[in-house]
Amino acid sequence: MTDFALVAGTWLGAWAWDEVAAELRGAGHDVHALTLSGLAERRTEQPAGQQTHVRDIVEEVERLDLRDVVLVGHSYAGVPVGQAAERIGDRLRRVVFVDANVPVDGESFLSGWPSDHVRRAIDGHAGYWPPLGPEDYAGQGLTDEQIARIVGGSTPHPGVTLTEPAVLARPLGELPATYVKCLLDGDEPMPAVAAVLGSDSWELVELDTGHWPMFSQPRALARVLHAAVARP
């Protein structure tokens, strides 16, 4: 049995993991899905920065006294999850990045890719990145029902979390990690990911689905997470 801590990306809360969590629990694991500050049921809390999200994760692991924990970060959440992974010390078993951005010391989530449109959207919406519309989920292996569920549950994302720089105490490649690349979202990992995939402690797993596999292929994603537990 392993403790999993699951963190979804922009606009989403713990609810996004419902199907994956059920599969993992069925395999005998304990699962703890987190909602980050400022999102979903925590939307009314004080404005959150990226380091707030790092603390959310670290404090939840410590509050629950999780040991031998697998931290899972999807999309944006890979940035705070990667930082939290090194801060929980020997509580960590492995970190899994699900089609995620990874933290680069001194760089933000928006660094390293064409993101001017995101900055403009944040400026134009009182400091929040507004959720995507249904049309933006086309070509990602999702059914109309799944798209409606994502859109209906999404909430605006605190913009500072996307522009605040990451803080790493040691090279990310030293962490035991699995990177899950979703092929409908592009064949190649982004440069920051490619830079650490050469590490002996990292592995690459590919899924033939889009950027939101917890909705499009929850069973397949759960199998990947279950398999990651057995990695040295």
C-alpha positions as CSV (number, residue, x, y, z in Angstrom):
1,M,0.0,0.0,0.0
2,T,1.2,3.5,-0.9
3,D,0.0,7.0,0.0
4,F,-0.7,9.0,-3.1
5,A,-1.1,12.8,-3.0
6,L,-2.7,14.0,-6.2
7,V,-2.7,17.7,-7.3
8,A,-4.4,18.9,-10.5
9,G,-3.4,21.7,-12.7
10,T,-4.9,25.2,-13.5
11,W,-8.6,25.8,-12.8
12,L,-9.1,22.4,-11.2
13,G,-9.6,21.1,-7.7
14,A,-9.4,17.7,-5.9
15,W,-12.6,16.6,-7.7
16,A,-10.7,16.2,-10.9
17,W,-9.1,13.0,-9.6
18,D,-12.3,11.2,-8.5
19,E,-12.1,8.4,-11.1
20,V,-8.3,7.9,-10.8
21,A,-8.6,7.9,-7.0
22,A,-11.2,5.2,-7.1
23,E,-9.0,3.0,-9.3
24,L,-6.0,3.5,-7.0
25,R,-8.1,2.7,-3.9
26,G,-9.4,-0.4,-5.6
27,A,-5.7,-1.5,-5.9
28,G,-5.2,-1.1,-2.2
29,H,-3.6,2.4,-2.0
30,D,-4.5,5.3,0.2
31,V,-5.3,8.4,-1.9
32,H,-5.4,12.1,-0.9
33,A,-6.4,14.5,-3.6
34,L,-5.6,18.2,-2.8
35,T,-7.3,21.4,-3.8
36,L,-4.8,24.3,-3.9
37,S,-5.5,27.6,-2.4
38,G,-7.8,29.9,-4.4
39,L,-9.4,27.1,-6.5
40,A,-12.6,25.1,-6.5
41,E,-14.0,24.9,-2.9
42,R,-11.0,27.1,-1.7
43,R,-11.7,29.9,-4.1
44,T,-12.8,32.3,-1.4
45,E,-9.5,32.2,0.5
46,Q,-6.9,34.9,0.4
47,P,-5.1,35.4,-3.0
48,A,-2.5,32.7,-3.5
49,G,1.0,32.8,-4.9
50,Q,3.1,29.8,-6.1
51,Q,4.8,29.4,-2.8
52,T,1.4,29.3,-1.2
53,H,0.7,26.3,-3.3
54,V,4.0,24.7,-2.4
55,R,3.1,25.1,1.3
56,D,-0.4,23.7,0.7
57,I,1.2,20.4,-0.5
58,V,4.0,20.2,2.2
59,E,1.6,21.1,5.0
60,E,-1.0,18.5,3.8
61,V,1.7,15.7,3.7
62,E,2.8,16.7,7.2
63,R,-0.7,17.1,8.6
64,L,-1.7,13.6,7.5
65,D,1.7,12.3,8.5
66,L,2.2,10.6,5.1
67,R,5.2,8.4,4.7
68,D,6.5,6.7,1.6
69,V,4.3,9.1,-0.4
70,V,4.0,9.5,-4.2
71,L,3.4,13.1,-5.1
72,V,1.5,13.5,-8.4
73,G,1.3,16.9,-10.2
74,H,-0.7,17.5,-13.4
75,S,0.1,20.4,-15.8
76,Y,0.8,23.6,-13.7
77,A,0.8,21.6,-10.5
78,G,4.1,20.0,-11.5
79,V,5.8,23.3,-10.6
80,P,4.7,23.4,-6.9
81,V,4.7,19.6,-6.6
82,G,8.4,19.5,-7.8
83,Q,9.3,22.0,-5.1
84,A,7.3,20.3,-2.4
85,A,8.9,17.0,-3.3
86,E,12.4,18.1,-2.2
87,R,11.0,19.8,0.9
88,I,9.3,16.7,2.4
89,G,12.6,14.9,2.6
90,D,12.5,11.2,3.4
91,R,8.7,11.2,3.4
92,L,9.0,11.1,-0.5
93,R,8.9,7.8,-2.4
94,R,8.5,9.2,-5.9
95,V,7.1,12.2,-7.8
96,V,5.0,11.8,-10.9
97,F,4.6,14.6,-13.4
98,V,1.5,14.1,-15.5
99,D,2.0,16.1,-18.8
100,A,3.3,18.7,-16.4
101,N,5.5,21.7,-16.3
102,V,8.5,21.2,-14.0
103,P,10.0,23.8,-11.7
104,V,13.2,25.6,-12.9
105,D,15.0,27.5,-10.2
106,G,14.3,31.3,-10.6
107,E,11.8,30.7,-13.4
108,S,8.0,30.9,-13.4
109,F,5.4,28.6,-14.9
110,L,5.0,31.0,-17.8
111,S,8.8,31.0,-18.6
112,G,10.1,29.2,-21.6
113,W,6.9,29.0,-23.7
114,P,4.8,31.6,-25.7
115,S,2.7,32.9,-22.8
116,D,2.0,36.5,-23.6
117,H,-1.6,35.7,-24.2
118,V,-1.9,34.3,-20.7
119,R,-0.3,37.4,-19.1
120,R,-2.8,39.6,-21.0
121,A,-5.7,37.4,-19.8
122,I,-4.5,37.7,-16.2
123,D,-4.2,41.5,-16.5
124,G,-7.6,41.7,-18.1
125,H,-9.4,39.6,-15.4
126,A,-8.4,41.1,-12.1
127,G,-5.3,39.0,-11.6
128,Y,-6.9,35.6,-12.5
129,W,-6.5,33.4,-15.5
130,P,-10.0,32.6,-16.7
131,P,-10.9,29.0,-17.5
132,L,-10.9,27.6,-21.0
133,G,-14.1,27.2,-23.1
134,P,-15.3,23.9,-24.5
135,E,-13.7,24.6,-27.9
136,D,-10.3,24.7,-26.3
137,Y,-10.5,21.0,-25.4
138,A,-11.0,19.7,-28.9
139,G,-8.5,17.1,-30.1
140,Q,-7.6,16.0,-26.6
141,G,-9.3,12.6,-26.6
142,L,-12.3,13.9,-24.5
143,T,-15.9,13.1,-25.0
144,D,-18.5,16.0,-25.0
145,E,-19.6,14.8,-21.5
146,Q,-16.0,14.9,-20.2
147,I,-15.5,18.4,-21.6
148,A,-18.7,19.6,-20.1
149,R,-17.6,18.2,-16.7
150,I,-14.2,20.0,-16.9
151,V,-15.6,23.3,-18.0
152,G,-18.4,23.2,-15.4
153,G,-16.1,22.5,-12.6
154,S,-13.3,24.9,-13.5
155,T,-12.7,28.2,-11.5
156,P,-10.4,31.1,-12.4
157,H,-6.8,30.5,-11.5
158,P,-4.7,32.9,-9.3
159,G,-2.4,34.6,-11.7
160,V,0.5,35.2,-9.2
161,T,1.0,31.4,-9.0
162,L,1.9,31.5,-12.7
163,T,4.3,34.4,-12.6
164,E,6.1,33.8,-9.3
165,P,9.5,32.1,-9.7
166,A,10.2,28.6,-8.4
167,V,12.8,28.0,-5.7
168,L,14.8,24.8,-5.8
169,A,17.5,23.9,-3.3
170,R,19.0,21.1,-5.5
171,P,18.9,19.8,-9.1
172,L,15.4,18.4,-10.0
173,G,17.1,15.5,-11.7
174,E,18.1,14.1,-8.3
175,L,14.5,13.3,-7.4
176,P,13.1,9.8,-8.2
177,A,10.6,10.7,-10.8
178,T,8.2,9.5,-13.5
179,Y,7.2,11.8,-16.3
180,V,3.9,10.9,-18.1
181,K,3.8,12.4,-21.6
182,C,0.4,12.6,-23.2
183,L,0.9,12.3,-26.9
184,L,-2.2,14.1,-28.2
185,D,-0.7,17.3,-26.5
186,G,2.5,17.0,-28.6
187,D,5.0,14.2,-29.2
188,E,8.0,15.8,-27.4
189,P,8.4,17.0,-23.8
190,M,9.0,20.7,-23.3
191,P,12.7,21.7,-23.1
192,A,12.8,22.0,-19.3
193,V,11.5,18.4,-19.0
194,A,13.9,17.1,-21.7
195,A,16.7,18.5,-19.7
196,V,16.1,16.3,-16.7
197,L,14.8,13.2,-18.5
198,G,18.4,12.1,-19.0
199,S,18.8,11.6,-15.3
200,D,19.2,8.0,-14.1
201,S,16.4,8.6,-11.5
202,W,13.8,9.7,-14.1
203,E,11.7,7.6,-16.4
204,L,9.4,8.6,-19.3
205,V,6.0,6.9,-19.8
206,E,3.8,7.8,-22.8
207,L,0.0,7.8,-22.9
208,D,-1.9,8.0,-26.1
209,T,-4.4,10.6,-24.9
210,G,-4.6,14.3,-24.4
211,H,-3.6,16.7,-21.6
212,W,-6.3,15.7,-19.2
213,P,-5.9,12.0,-18.8
214,M,-7.6,11.9,-15.4
215,F,-10.8,12.5,-17.4
216,S,-10.0,10.9,-20.8
217,Q,-8.2,7.7,-19.6
218,P,-8.5,7.5,-15.8
219,R,-7.9,3.7,-15.7
220,A,-4.8,3.9,-17.8
221,L,-3.4,6.8,-15.8
222,A,-4.1,4.9,-12.5
223,R,-2.2,1.9,-14.0
224,V,0.8,4.1,-14.7
225,L,0.7,5.5,-11.1
226,H,0.4,2.0,-9.7
227,A,3.4,0.9,-11.7
228,A,5.4,3.9,-10.6
229,V,5.3,2.6,-7.0
230,A,7.5,-0.4,-8.0
231,R,10.2,1.8,-9.5
232,P,13.5,1.9,-7.4
